Amino acid sequence: MFVVLEIVILLLVAKGAGEIVERAGYPALVGEITAGLILGPSLLGIIEPNEVITALSDLGLIVLLFLSGIDTDLKNLASAEKAGTLTALCGVIIPFASGFGLGYLIGMDTITSVFLGIALAITSIGISVRALVDEHAISSPIGSIIITSAVIDDLIGILLLATLSAFALGGGLASVAGTAILALLFLIFMVTGGRRILGRWYATVRRHASHETAYSASLIIAFASAAASHIIGLHLAIGAFFAGLALSDRIRPDRSIEGSLSDLGMGFLITIFFASIGLSLTLSVETLLDPLLIPLVLVAFSGKIIGGYIGSRPFLPDNQSALIVGIGLCPRGEVALVVASIALSAGIITAGLYTTVTIMVIATVLIAPIFFRMGFKALRRSGDAV
């Protein structure tokens, strides 16, 4: 019962803070994360992260990425393939080099410096997608480039971490190569044969069953795909996104099913996901005074902005749009925290560095959406199409 009350308090404060922040003109996720910071160990200590909240947060992430896949026009995504790929490469190489260089300059060993580069190379697709949803720009050229780039960023980052972990633990390339091959086969299946098979099965259920059964079928596909991606070594968010992409042509025109999924996500699970990010951080004077923190945050922002700008500029009509892409790639979130946790458990990094990286992640999650909103406002004032 105490856990239930914690969820009630967390949801109440997070939704309230989200509404206040949104009415002030900023993305609701900023208020939801701030609510977690206030209620969690950082300040009031009313709610501690626990297994139930973590499970709900994972479900929220799955629903968020599933919805983003549904809302993504596959034709627009395909048209952004070259732009997204180039942006992803620039958005990985430049932050990775910046993070590795920062670690090297302050005297970290090679493996730790490589980890720092990986942590900075990853983009949080969940945060970026939510910000795009708030701006009604998920299917715009800017949104297509950001989503495509973020998906590729995460895949590259996870494979880099797998390689790093294999070498740090004395393993070889066999397991890494196996994971890479399985991941590639899974992604190809989801956008080709899987898209047809899952789409036809869902359409059959929708025609011959009740609304509730069709709703359940869509969630079954989302959760099964997320589980499959996790089993083969990818983050569960990637599988959820491609499940939504596979069903996008079936569900997007069906407002009743899409509306029900959106209500479940935005009204409950996705809010818990963002609030749990704030809960996960324990601030102290020592961590805030860490001399690595400010340089790390500055490099985190500058590396992604420069990489995103350079990669997307040839495909967008103006500098402002390319700058917004760079800002949209700045948030690190769930995947970066997963990477840091795996690195900590593998003995690649220390607990102190883990805390510093976590604060960097939170800083990018809180700050980037604000500048993202400001960028879109300036773009609309200039009269350019999003």
C-alpha positions as CSV (number, residue, x, y, z in Angstrom):
1,M,0.0,0.0,0.0
2,F,2.9,2.4,0.7
3,V,4.2,1.9,-2.8
4,V,0.8,2.7,-4.2
5,L,0.7,6.0,-2.2
6,E,4.2,6.8,-3.5
7,I,2.9,6.4,-7.1
8,V,-0.1,8.6,-6.3
9,I,2.2,11.3,-4.9
10,L,4.7,11.0,-7.7
11,L,2.0,11.1,-10.4
12,L,0.1,14.0,-8.7
13,V,3.2,16.2,-8.3
14,A,4.7,15.3,-11.7
15,K,1.5,16.0,-13.7
16,G,1.0,19.2,-11.7
17,A,4.6,20.4,-12.3
18,G,4.3,19.4,-16.0
19,E,1.1,21.5,-16.4
20,I,2.7,24.5,-14.7
21,V,5.9,24.3,-16.9
22,E,3.9,23.7,-20.1
23,R,1.7,26.7,-19.4
24,A,4.9,28.7,-19.0
25,G,5.9,27.7,-22.5
26,Y,8.3,24.9,-21.9
27,P,8.1,21.1,-22.4
28,A,6.1,19.3,-19.8
29,L,8.9,16.7,-19.3
30,V,11.0,19.4,-17.6
31,G,8.4,19.7,-14.9
32,E,8.0,16.0,-14.6
33,I,11.7,15.4,-14.1
34,T,12.0,18.3,-11.7
35,A,9.2,16.7,-9.6
36,G,11.2,13.6,-9.3
37,L,14.2,15.6,-8.2
38,I,12.1,17.4,-5.5
39,L,10.4,14.3,-4.2
40,G,13.5,12.0,-4.4
41,P,16.7,11.7,-2.4
42,S,18.1,14.9,-3.8
43,L,15.8,17.1,-1.8
44,L,12.8,16.0,0.2
45,G,13.5,12.3,0.3
46,I,9.8,11.4,0.3
47,I,10.1,8.8,-2.4
48,E,13.0,6.4,-3.0
49,P,13.6,4.6,-6.3
50,N,12.2,1.1,-6.0
51,E,11.4,-2.0,-8.1
52,V,7.8,-1.0,-8.7
53,I,8.6,2.5,-9.9
54,T,11.5,1.2,-12.0
55,A,9.1,-1.4,-13.7
56,L,6.5,1.3,-14.4
57,S,9.3,3.5,-15.8
58,D,10.4,0.8,-18.1
59,L,6.8,0.3,-19.3
60,G,6.5,4.1,-19.8
61,L,9.7,4.1,-22.0
62,I,8.3,1.2,-24.1
63,V,4.9,3.0,-24.6
64,L,6.7,6.3,-25.4
65,L,8.9,4.8,-28.1
66,F,6.0,2.7,-29.4
67,L,3.9,5.8,-29.8
68,S,6.8,7.6,-31.4
69,G,7.1,4.8,-33.9
70,I,3.4,5.0,-34.7
71,D,3.6,8.7,-35.2
72,T,6.6,8.4,-37.5
73,D,5.8,8.4,-41.2
74,L,8.0,5.6,-42.6
75,K,8.2,7.5,-45.9
76,N,9.5,10.6,-44.2
77,L,11.9,8.5,-42.2
78,A,13.2,6.8,-45.4
79,S,13.5,10.2,-47.0
80,A,15.7,11.3,-44.1
81,E,17.9,8.2,-44.3
82,K,20.9,10.0,-45.8
83,A,20.4,13.0,-43.6
84,G,19.9,11.0,-40.5
85,T,22.8,8.7,-41.2
86,L,25.3,11.6,-41.8
87,T,23.9,13.5,-38.8
88,A,24.2,10.4,-36.6
89,L,27.8,9.8,-37.7
90,C,28.8,13.4,-37.0
91,G,26.7,13.3,-33.8
92,V,28.7,10.3,-32.6
93,I,32.2,11.0,-33.8
94,I,32.5,14.5,-32.6
95,P,31.1,13.9,-29.1
96,F,33.0,10.7,-28.8
97,A,36.3,12.4,-29.7
98,S,35.5,15.3,-27.3
99,G,34.7,13.0,-24.4
100,F,37.7,10.8,-25.0
101,G,39.9,13.9,-25.3
102,L,38.5,15.4,-22.1
103,G,39.2,12.1,-20.2
104,Y,42.7,11.9,-21.7
105,L,43.5,15.5,-20.7
106,I,42.5,15.0,-17.1
107,G,44.6,11.8,-16.8
108,M,42.0,9.0,-17.2
109,D,43.2,5.7,-18.5
110,T,42.3,4.7,-22.1
111,I,39.3,2.4,-21.2
112,T,37.7,5.0,-18.9
113,S,38.3,7.7,-21.5
114,V,36.6,5.6,-24.1
115,F,33.6,5.1,-21.8
116,L,33.4,8.9,-21.4
117,G,33.3,9.2,-25.2
118,I,30.6,6.6,-25.4
119,A,28.5,8.3,-22.8
120,L,28.7,11.6,-24.7
121,A,28.0,10.0,-28.1
122,I,24.6,8.6,-27.1
123,T,21.4,10.5,-27.7
124,S,18.2,9.9,-25.6
125,I,15.6,9.1,-28.2
126,G,12.9,9.2,-25.5
127,I,13.7,12.7,-24.4
128,S,14.1,13.9,-28.0
129,V,10.8,12.3,-29.1
130,R,8.8,13.7,-26.2
131,A,10.2,17.2,-27.1
132,L,9.2,16.7,-30.7
133,V,5.8,15.6,-29.7
134,D,5.3,18.7,-27.6
135,E,6.3,20.8,-30.6
136,H,4.0,18.8,-33.0
137,A,7.1,18.3,-35.2
138,I,7.7,14.6,-35.0
139,S,7.0,14.1,-38.8
140,S,8.7,17.3,-39.9
141,P,12.1,17.2,-41.7
142,I,13.8,18.3,-38.4
143,G,12.0,15.6,-36.5
144,S,12.7,12.8,-39.0
145,I,16.5,13.7,-39.0
146,I,16.6,13.8,-35.2
147,I,14.7,10.4,-34.8
148,T,16.7,8.6,-37.4
149,S,20.0,10.0,-36.0
150,A,19.0,9.2,-32.4
151,V,18.2,5.6,-33.3
152,I,21.5,5.1,-35.1
153,D,23.3,6.9,-32.2
154,D,21.9,4.5,-29.7
155,L,22.8,1.5,-31.8
156,I,26.3,2.6,-32.3
157,G,26.7,3.6,-28.6
158,I,25.4,0.2,-27.4
159,L,27.7,-1.7,-29.7
160,L,30.6,0.4,-28.7
161,L,29.9,-0.3,-25.0
162,A,29.6,-4.1,-25.8
163,T,33.0,-3.9,-27.4
164,L,34.5,-2.0,-24.5
165,S,33.0,-4.4,-22.0
166,A,34.3,-7.4,-23.9
167,F,37.9,-6.0,-23.8
168,A,37.7,-4.7,-20.2
169,L,36.5,-8.1,-19.0
170,G,39.1,-10.0,-21.1
171,G,36.6,-11.2,-23.7
172,G,37.0,-11.4,-27.4
173,L,35.1,-10.1,-30.4
174,A,33.0,-13.2,-31.0
175,S,30.2,-12.3,-28.6
176,V,30.2,-8.7,-29.9
177,A,30.1,-9.8,-33.5
178,G,27.2,-12.2,-32.7
179,T,25.2,-9.4,-31.0
180,A,25.8,-7.0,-33.9
181,I,24.6,-9.6,-36.5
182,L,21.5,-10.4,-34.4
183,A,20.7,-6.7,-34.0
184,L,21.1,-6.1,-37.7
185,L,18.8,-9.1,-38.6
186,F,16.2,-7.9,-36.1
187,L,16.1,-4.4,-37.4
188,I,15.9,-5.5,-41.0
189,F,13.1,-8.0,-40.2
190,M,11.0,-5.3,-38.3
191,V,11.0,-2.9,-41.3
192,T,10.5,-5.6,-44.0
193,G,8.8,-8.9,-43.3
194,G,7.9,-8.1,-39.7
195,R,6.1,-5.0,-40.8
196,R,3.9,-7.0,-43.1
197,I,3.3,-10.0,-40.7
198,L,2.6,-7.9,-37.7
199,G,0.5,-5.4,-39.7
200,R,-1.7,-8.2,-41.1
201,W,-2.1,-9.9,-37.7
202,Y,-3.1,-6.7,-36.1
203,A,-5.5,-5.8,-38.9
204,T,-7.2,-9.2,-38.6
205,V,-7.6,-8.7,-34.8
206,R,-9.0,-5.2,-35.3
207,R,-11.6,-6.5,-37.8
208,H,-12.9,-9.5,-35.9
209,A,-12.4,-8.6,-32.2
210,S,-13.4,-5.9,-29.8
211,H,-11.7,-2.5,-29.3
212,E,-10.2,-3.7,-26.1
213,T,-8.7,-6.9,-27.7
214,A,-7.2,-4.8,-30.5
215,Y,-5.8,-2.4,-27.9
216,S,-4.3,-5.4,-26.1
217,A,-2.9,-6.8,-29.3
218,S,-1.0,-3.5,-30.0
219,L,0.5,-3.6,-26.5
220,I,1.5,-7.3,-26.9
221,I,3.4,-6.4,-30.1
222,A,5.1,-3.5,-28.4
223,F,6.2,-5.4,-25.3
224,A,7.2,-8.5,-27.3
225,S,9.3,-6.5,-29.7
226,A,10.9,-4.7,-26.7
227,A,11.7,-8.0,-25.0
228,A,13.2,-9.4,-28.3
229,S,15.5,-6.4,-28.7
230,H,16.6,-6.7,-25.1
231,I,17.3,-10.4,-25.5
232,I,19.6,-9.9,-28.5
233,G,21.6,-7.2,-26.7
234,L,19.8,-4.0,-27.7
235,H,18.0,-1.5,-25.5
236,L,14.3,-2.4,-25.1
237,A,13.4,1.1,-26.4
238,I,14.8,0.3,-29.9
239,G,12.4,-2.7,-30.2
240,A,9.4,-0.7,-29.1
241,F,10.2,2.0,-31.6
242,F,10.4,-0.4,-34.5
243,A,7.2,-2.2,-33.4
244,G,5.4,1.2,-33.6
245,L,7.0,1.8,-36.9
246,A,5.8,-1.6,-38.2
247,L,2.2,-0.8,-37.1
248,S,2.2,2.9,-38.0
249,D,0.2,2.6,-41.1
250,R,-2.4,0.5,-39.3
251,I,-2.8,2.4,-36.0
252,R,-2.1,6.0,-37.0
253,P,-5.4,6.4,-39.0
254,D,-7.2,4.6,-36.1
255,R,-7.8,7.4,-33.7
256,S,-9.6,5.3,-31.1
257,I,-6.6,2.9,-30.6
258,E,-4.0,5.6,-30.9
259,G,-5.9,7.8,-28.5
260,S,-6.2,5.0,-25.9
261,L,-2.4,4.3,-26.1
262,S,-1.6,8.0,-25.8
263,D,-3.9,8.3,-22.7
264,L,-2.2,5.4,-21.1
265,G,1.3,6.8,-21.8
266,M,0.9,10.6,-21.4
267,G,-1.5,10.2,-18.5
268,F,0.4,7.7,-16.5
269,L,3.4,5.6,-17.6
270,I,5.4,8.1,-19.5
271,T,5.0,10.6,-16.7
272,I,6.4,8.1,-14.3
273,F,9.3,7.4,-16.6
274,F,10.3,11.1,-16.7
275,A,9.7,11.6,-13.0
276,S,11.9,8.5,-12.2
277,I,14.8,10.1,-14.0
278,G,14.7,12.8,-11.3
279,L,14.4,10.2,-8.5
280,S,17.5,8.4,-9.7
281,L,19.8,11.3,-8.8
282,T,21.3,11.8,-5.4
283,L,23.0,15.2,-5.2
284,S,25.7,16.2,-2.6
285,V,28.1,19.1,-2.2
286,E,31.0,16.8,-3.3
287,T,29.4,15.8,-6.5
288,L,28.3,19.3,-7.4
289,L,31.9,20.6,-6.8
290,D,33.5,17.8,-8.8
291,P,35.9,19.7,-11.2
292,L,35.0,17.4,-14.0
293,L,31.3,18.2,-13.9
294,I,31.2,21.6,-15.6
295,P,33.7,20.7,-18.4
296,L,31.7,17.5,-19.0
297,V,28.4,19.3,-19.3
298,L,29.9,21.9,-21.7
299,V,31.5,19.2,-23.8
300,A,28.2,17.2,-23.8
301,F,26.3,20.2,-25.3
302,S,28.9,21.5,-27.6
303,G,29.8,18.1,-29.1
304,K,26.2,17.2,-30.0
305,I,25.3,20.7,-31.3
306,I,28.4,20.9,-33.5
307,G,27.9,17.3,-34.8
308,G,24.2,17.7,-35.4
309,Y,24.7,21.0,-37.1
310,I,27.4,19.7,-39.4
311,G,25.6,16.5,-40.3
312,S,22.2,18.0,-41.0
313,R,23.1,21.4,-42.5
314,P,23.4,20.1,-46.1
315,F,19.8,18.7,-45.9
316,L,18.0,21.7,-44.3
317,P,17.1,25.1,-45.7
318,D,18.8,27.3,-43.1
319,N,21.3,27.4,-40.3
320,Q,18.6,27.8,-37.6
321,S,17.0,24.5,-38.5
322,A,20.4,22.7,-38.4
323,L,21.1,24.2,-35.0
324,I,17.8,23.0,-33.7
325,V,18.7,19.4,-34.9
326,G,22.0,19.7,-32.9
327,I,20.1,20.9,-29.8
328,G,17.6,18.1,-30.2
329,L,20.4,15.5,-30.1
330,C,21.8,17.0,-26.8
331,P,19.7,15.1,-24.3
332,R,21.2,12.0,-22.8
333,G,18.8,9.9,-20.8
334,E,17.7,6.3,-20.3
335,V,20.3,4.7,-22.6
336,A,23.2,6.8,-21.3
337,L,22.2,5.8,-17.7
338,V,22.0,2.2,-18.7
339,V,25.4,2.4,-20.3
340,A,26.8,4.0,-17.1
341,S,25.2,1.4,-14.9
342,I,26.7,-1.4,-17.0
343,A,30.1,0.2,-17.0
344,L,30.0,0.6,-13.2
345,S,28.9,-3.1,-12.7
346,A,31.7,-4.2,-15.1
347,G,34.3,-2.2,-13.1
348,I,35.1,0.1,-16.0
349,I,34.3,3.3,-14.0
350,T,34.2,4.3,-10.4
351,A,31.2,5.2,-8.4
352,G,32.3,8.8,-8.3
353,L,32.5,9.0,-12.1
354,Y,29.1,7.3,-12.4
355,T,27.6,10.0,-10.2
356,T,29.2,12.8,-12.2
357,V,28.0,11.2,-15.5
358,T,24.5,10.8,-14.1
359,I,24.4,14.5,-13.2
360,M,25.6,15.4,-16.7
361,V,22.7,13.3,-18.1
362,I,20.2,15.0,-15.9
363,A,21.6,18.4,-16.9
364,T,21.2,17.7,-20.6
365,V,17.7,16.3,-20.1
366,L,16.6,19.4,-18.1
367,I,18.3,22.1,-20.2
368,A,18.2,20.9,-23.8
369,P,14.3,20.8,-24.1
370,I,14.2,24.5,-23.0
371,F,16.6,25.6,-25.7
372,F,14.7,23.2,-28.1
373,R,11.5,25.0,-27.5
374,M,13.2,28.4,-27.8
375,G,14.7,27.3,-31.1
376,F,11.3,26.3,-32.5
377,K,9.7,29.5,-31.4
378,A,12.4,31.5,-33.1
379,L,12.0,29.4,-36.3
380,R,8.2,30.0,-36.3
381,R,8.7,33.7,-35.7
382,S,11.0,33.9,-38.7
383,G,8.2,32.4,-40.8
384,D,10.1,29.2,-41.9
385,A,8.2,25.9,-41.9
386,V,9.2,23.4,-39.3
